[in-house]
């Protein structure tokens, strides 16, 4: 029974399509429409979101239902699955609804990456700019050498700084998942755009794709930092934008058509699983957040997932997976799946276990 893990009132009004939950507020693709002829659907800000049955695209409905049921047992609060922009499945748990938003932790890093990409595409900054061009001298704890650190180094987590913003390695050479260094990108983006970060995000990204329930919250870190709060559908909208390489229904939201090719290419010399604030499944190895000299894992990031998967991953198992070869976006909102798992900042056991199930459902 598809609702066995859901409490009363945990879902908004639903249309059951082959045993998988899909929203009742949008039209279903007519069964007579050949799937091969379907172009990508882009939802408007307030209009209905088109849905499609999993069987219509050749997926195993029973296996997809099982994968969603399993996600429901893993402290998930929301799951959205898109194919060519259409909702294949959508589930809510723990009292969540379509309109519920919450912080997405470091999954928001990929959103900031995209904002920086648009600032670069429109000539308002260069990735090769020294960070000192935008923040001035003295933004780090190593003022004598900080001019060597570029915007690109912040995007790829290769600033060479430790958590105290002291230079401990040559910039551009060593991956270290450094949040205090990452926070500096917000100030860079604000100064390059000439706008406060929420205003810049809305003007350059959010408004164009209907991310109307998303905003950045400031928090006290000792450094100027922000964290993103979003609904599952807004996360899915962002995933769809990136799947479409920055275009939204024919409009170039990210002006540089090559931006995602570059953002989704391994950037740190010692981490094949990381690009410009995106996690990559294409490498034969990866390094996770942790101290310098953290061992390299000799495997792809999520072995059961397609190799071209890229992901925005956040603490507490916030996930936005984008798979260009399948034209699929998968979003998971919720709490840390394994309460005893140590609250990983990015990849966790949940990713591989879920993709083992999704692989069967999507039949790739």
C-alpha positions as CSV (number, residue, x, y, z in Angstrom):
1,X,0.0,0.0,0.0
2,X,1.7,3.2,-1.2
3,X,0.7,5.3,1.8
4,X,1.7,2.9,4.6
5,X,4.5,5.2,5.8
6,X,2.6,8.4,5.7
7,X,0.7,10.0,8.5
8,X,-2.8,11.4,8.1
9,X,-2.6,14.8,6.5
10,X,1.1,14.3,5.5
11,X,0.3,14.8,1.9
12,X,-1.4,17.5,-0.1
13,X,-4.1,16.5,-2.5
14,X,-2.7,13.7,-4.7
15,X,-3.4,12.0,-7.9
16,X,-2.2,8.4,-7.7
17,X,-0.4,7.5,-10.9
18,X,0.6,3.9,-11.0
19,X,1.1,3.8,-7.2
20,X,3.4,6.8,-7.1
21,X,2.3,10.1,-5.7
22,X,1.9,13.0,-8.1
23,X,0.3,16.3,-7.5
24,X,-3.4,16.9,-8.4
25,X,-2.8,20.6,-9.3
26,X,-1.3,19.9,-12.7
27,X,-2.4,18.3,-16.0
28,X,-1.2,14.8,-16.8
29,X,0.5,14.4,-20.1
30,X,-2.0,12.8,-22.5
31,X,-1.4,9.1,-22.9
32,X,-1.6,9.5,-26.7
33,X,1.3,11.9,-26.8
34,X,4.5,10.0,-28.0
35,X,7.0,10.2,-25.2
36,X,9.9,10.7,-27.7
37,X,8.2,13.9,-29.0
38,X,7.9,15.5,-25.5
39,X,10.1,18.5,-25.1
40,X,11.1,19.7,-21.6
41,X,8.3,21.2,-19.6
42,X,9.0,24.4,-17.6
43,X,6.5,25.2,-14.9
44,X,5.4,28.8,-14.6
45,X,5.5,30.7,-11.3
46,X,1.9,30.0,-10.3
47,X,0.5,27.7,-13.0
48,X,0.0,23.9,-12.9
49,X,3.0,21.6,-13.0
50,X,2.6,18.9,-15.6
51,X,2.9,15.3,-14.5
52,X,3.6,12.0,-16.2
53,X,3.1,8.4,-15.2
54,X,6.3,6.4,-14.6
55,X,5.1,3.6,-16.9
56,X,4.7,6.0,-19.7
57,X,8.4,6.6,-19.8
58,X,9.3,3.0,-19.3
59,X,10.0,3.0,-15.6
60,X,9.1,0.2,-13.2
61,X,6.2,1.6,-11.2
62,X,6.4,-1.1,-8.5
63,X,10.2,-0.5,-8.0
64,X,9.7,3.3,-7.9
65,X,7.0,3.0,-5.3
66,X,9.3,0.8,-3.3
67,X,12.1,3.3,-3.6
68,X,9.8,6.1,-2.4
69,X,8.5,4.0,0.4
70,X,12.1,3.3,1.5
71,X,12.9,7.0,1.4
72,X,9.9,7.6,3.7
73,X,11.5,5.3,6.3
74,X,14.7,7.3,6.2
75,X,13.5,10.5,7.9
76,X,12.7,12.2,4.5
77,X,10.2,15.0,4.5
78,X,9.8,15.5,0.8
79,X,10.8,13.8,-2.5
80,X,10.3,15.1,-6.0
81,X,11.3,13.2,-9.1
82,X,11.2,15.0,-12.5
83,X,11.6,13.6,-16.0
84,X,12.0,16.3,-18.7
85,X,10.6,18.7,-16.2
86,X,7.4,16.7,-15.5
87,X,6.7,15.4,-12.1
88,X,6.9,11.6,-12.1
89,X,6.5,11.3,-8.3
90,X,6.1,13.6,-5.3
91,X,5.8,12.6,-1.7
92,X,5.6,14.4,1.6
93,X,6.0,13.1,5.2
94,X,6.1,14.4,8.8
95,X,3.4,17.0,8.1
96,X,5.2,18.6,5.2
97,X,3.2,20.0,2.2
98,X,4.1,21.5,-1.2
99,X,4.6,24.9,0.5
100,X,6.9,23.8,3.4
101,X,10.4,25.1,3.2
102,X,13.5,24.5,5.3
103,X,17.2,25.1,5.1
104,X,19.1,23.0,2.5
105,X,22.5,23.5,4.1
106,X,25.4,23.0,1.7
107,X,23.2,22.0,-1.2
108,X,22.9,25.8,-1.5
109,X,26.5,26.0,-2.5
110,X,25.6,24.8,-6.0
111,X,23.1,27.6,-6.2
112,X,25.7,30.2,-5.3
113,X,28.0,28.6,-7.9
114,X,25.3,29.3,-10.5
115,X,24.9,32.9,-9.4
116,X,28.6,33.4,-9.7
117,X,28.5,31.8,-13.1
118,X,26.0,34.4,-14.3
119,X,28.0,37.2,-12.8
120,X,31.0,35.9,-14.7
121,X,28.9,35.4,-17.9
122,X,27.8,39.0,-17.9
123,X,31.3,40.3,-17.3
124,X,30.7,41.6,-13.7
125,X,33.5,39.4,-12.4
126,X,36.2,37.0,-13.6
127,X,37.0,33.7,-12.0
128,X,40.6,34.7,-12.2
129,X,40.0,37.9,-10.2
130,X,42.0,37.9,-6.9
131,X,39.5,37.9,-4.1
132,X,41.2,41.0,-2.8
133,X,39.8,42.9,-5.8
134,X,36.4,42.5,-4.3
135,X,37.0,42.3,-0.5
136,X,40.1,44.4,-0.2
137,X,43.3,43.5,1.6
138,X,43.1,41.8,5.0
139,X,40.0,39.6,4.3
140,X,42.0,36.5,5.4
141,X,44.4,35.9,8.3
142,X,47.3,35.8,5.8
143,X,47.3,39.3,4.3
144,X,50.8,39.0,2.9
145,X,49.9,36.1,0.6
146,X,46.1,36.4,0.2
147,X,46.3,38.2,-3.2
148,X,47.2,34.8,-4.8
149,X,43.7,33.4,-4.0
150,X,41.2,33.8,-6.8
151,X,37.5,33.5,-7.1
152,X,38.1,30.2,-8.9
153,X,39.9,28.9,-5.9
154,X,36.9,29.7,-3.6
155,X,34.6,27.9,-6.1
156,X,36.7,24.8,-6.2
157,X,37.5,24.6,-2.4
158,X,41.2,25.0,-3.2
159,X,41.9,28.4,-1.5
160,X,44.8,26.9,0.5
161,X,43.3,28.3,3.7
162,X,42.4,26.6,6.9
163,X,39.2,27.2,8.9
164,X,40.9,30.2,10.5
165,X,41.6,31.7,7.0
166,X,45.3,31.2,7.4
167,X,47.2,30.1,4.3
168,X,48.6,26.6,4.8
169,X,48.9,25.4,1.2
170,X,49.5,26.9,-2.3
171,X,46.1,28.1,-3.7
172,X,44.6,26.0,-6.4
173,X,46.5,22.8,-5.4
174,X,44.7,21.1,-2.6
175,X,41.0,20.4,-1.9
176,X,39.7,21.3,1.5
177,X,36.0,21.7,2.2
178,X,36.3,25.0,3.9
179,X,33.1,26.8,4.9
180,X,34.7,30.0,6.3
181,X,36.5,30.5,2.9
182,X,33.3,29.7,1.0
183,X,31.4,32.3,2.9
184,X,33.7,35.0,1.3
185,X,31.9,34.3,-2.0
186,X,28.8,35.9,-0.8
187,X,30.6,39.1,-0.3
188,X,32.2,38.8,-3.7
189,X,28.8,38.2,-5.3
190,X,27.2,41.1,-3.5
191,X,30.0,43.5,-4.5
192,X,30.2,42.3,-8.1
193,X,26.4,42.5,-8.5
194,X,26.0,45.8,-6.6
195,X,23.1,44.2,-4.7
196,X,22.4,42.5,-1.4
197,X,22.7,38.8,-1.8
198,X,18.9,38.1,-1.7
199,X,18.2,40.8,-4.2
200,X,20.9,39.6,-6.5
201,X,19.7,36.0,-6.3
202,X,16.2,37.0,-7.1
203,X,17.1,39.3,-9.9
204,X,19.6,37.0,-11.6
205,X,18.1,33.5,-10.8
206,X,15.1,32.9,-8.6
207,X,12.5,35.2,-10.2
208,X,13.2,33.9,-13.7
209,X,12.4,30.3,-12.8
210,X,9.7,30.8,-10.2
211,X,11.7,30.0,-7.1
212,X,9.3,32.2,-5.1
213,X,9.6,30.3,-1.8
214,X,13.4,30.5,-1.5
215,X,15.5,32.9,0.3
216,X,18.9,33.2,2.0
217,X,19.1,33.5,5.7
218,X,22.1,35.2,7.4
219,X,23.6,33.4,10.3
220,X,26.3,34.2,12.8
221,X,29.5,32.3,11.9
222,X,32.1,34.9,12.7
223,X,32.3,35.4,9.0
224,X,29.7,36.8,6.6
225,X,27.6,33.7,5.7
226,X,24.2,32.8,4.4
227,X,22.2,29.6,4.1
228,X,19.4,28.8,1.7
229,X,15.9,27.9,2.7
230,X,13.7,26.3,0.0
231,X,10.7,24.0,-0.7
232,X,11.3,20.7,-2.5
233,X,9.7,22.1,-5.6
234,X,12.0,25.1,-5.6
235,X,14.9,22.7,-5.3
236,X,13.5,20.8,-8.3
237,X,13.2,24.1,-10.3
238,X,16.8,24.8,-9.7
239,X,17.7,21.3,-10.7
240,X,15.7,21.7,-13.9
241,X,17.5,25.0,-14.7
242,X,20.8,23.3,-14.5
243,X,19.6,20.2,-16.4
244,X,18.7,22.7,-19.2
245,X,22.2,24.2,-19.0
246,X,20.9,27.5,-17.6
247,X,18.0,28.0,-20.0
248,X,14.4,28.3,-18.9
249,X,11.7,27.8,-21.5
250,X,13.9,29.4,-24.2
251,X,15.3,32.2,-22.1
252,X,19.0,32.1,-21.1
253,X,19.0,32.6,-17.3
254,X,22.7,31.8,-17.3
255,X,24.1,33.6,-20.3
256,X,27.2,31.4,-20.8
257,X,26.0,28.1,-22.3
258,X,29.3,26.5,-21.3
259,X,29.1,27.4,-17.6
260,X,27.8,24.0,-16.5
261,X,30.3,22.2,-18.6
262,X,33.0,23.9,-16.6
263,X,31.2,23.8,-13.3
264,X,30.7,20.1,-13.7
265,X,34.3,19.3,-14.6
266,X,36.6,18.1,-11.8
267,X,38.5,21.2,-10.6
268,X,40.6,20.4,-7.6
269,X,43.8,18.5,-8.7
270,X,43.3,16.0,-5.9
271,X,39.6,15.5,-6.0
272,X,38.0,14.0,-9.1
273,X,34.6,14.2,-7.4
274,X,34.3,18.0,-7.1
275,X,33.8,20.9,-9.5
276,X,32.7,24.4,-8.8
277,X,30.7,23.8,-5.6
278,X,29.1,20.7,-7.3
279,X,29.7,17.0,-6.4
280,X,30.5,14.8,-9.5
281,X,29.9,11.1,-10.0
282,X,32.1,11.0,-13.1
283,X,35.4,10.5,-11.4
284,X,37.1,7.2,-10.4
285,X,37.8,8.6,-7.0
286,X,36.8,11.4,-4.6
287,X,37.6,13.1,-1.3
288,X,34.9,14.1,1.2
289,X,34.7,17.0,3.6
290,X,37.1,16.6,6.4
291,X,40.7,17.5,7.5
292,X,43.6,17.9,5.2
293,X,45.1,14.6,4.1
294,X,41.7,12.9,4.3
295,X,42.2,9.6,2.3
296,X,41.0,9.4,-1.2
297,X,38.1,7.0,-1.9
298,X,38.9,4.9,-4.9
299,X,35.4,4.7,-6.4
300,X,32.8,7.0,-8.0
301,X,30.8,9.1,-5.6
302,X,27.6,7.0,-5.9
303,X,28.5,3.7,-7.7
304,X,24.9,2.7,-8.5
305,X,24.0,6.1,-10.0
306,X,24.7,7.1,-13.7
307,X,28.2,8.4,-14.1
308,X,27.1,11.7,-15.4
309,X,25.1,12.5,-12.2
310,X,26.0,15.8,-10.6
311,X,24.7,16.7,-7.2
312,X,24.1,19.6,-4.8
313,X,24.6,17.9,-1.4
314,X,23.9,19.3,2.1
315,X,24.3,18.4,5.7
316,X,21.3,16.3,6.9
317,X,21.0,14.5,3.5
318,X,19.6,17.4,1.6
319,X,19.9,16.3,-2.1
320,X,19.5,17.7,-5.6
321,X,20.6,15.1,-8.1
322,X,20.8,16.1,-11.8
323,X,21.3,13.3,-14.4
324,X,21.5,14.7,-18.0
325,X,21.7,11.4,-19.7
326,X,18.3,10.4,-18.2
327,X,16.8,14.0,-18.3
328,X,16.0,13.5,-14.7
329,X,16.1,15.6,-11.5
330,X,15.6,14.0,-8.1
331,X,15.2,16.0,-4.9
332,X,15.2,14.8,-1.3
333,X,14.5,17.1,1.6
334,X,14.5,15.9,5.2
335,X,16.7,15.1,8.2
336,X,19.8,13.0,8.3
337,X,18.8,9.6,7.2
338,X,20.9,7.7,9.6
339,X,20.5,9.3,13.1
340,X,23.7,7.6,14.2
341,X,25.6,8.4,11.1
342,X,27.5,11.4,12.4
343,X,25.6,14.0,10.2
344,X,27.9,14.0,7.2
345,X,28.3,17.3,5.3
346,X,27.7,15.9,1.9
347,X,27.8,12.3,0.7
348,X,26.4,9.6,3.1
349,X,25.3,6.0,3.0
350,X,21.8,7.2,2.0
351,X,23.0,8.2,-1.5
352,X,24.2,4.7,-2.6
353,X,21.3,2.9,-0.9
354,X,18.7,5.0,-2.6
355,X,20.3,4.9,-6.0
356,X,20.5,1.1,-5.8
357,X,16.7,1.3,-5.6
358,X,16.2,4.1,-8.1
359,X,18.4,2.2,-10.6
360,X,15.9,-0.6,-10.7
361,X,13.0,1.8,-11.0
362,X,14.5,3.9,-13.8
363,X,15.8,0.8,-15.7
364,X,19.1,2.3,-16.8
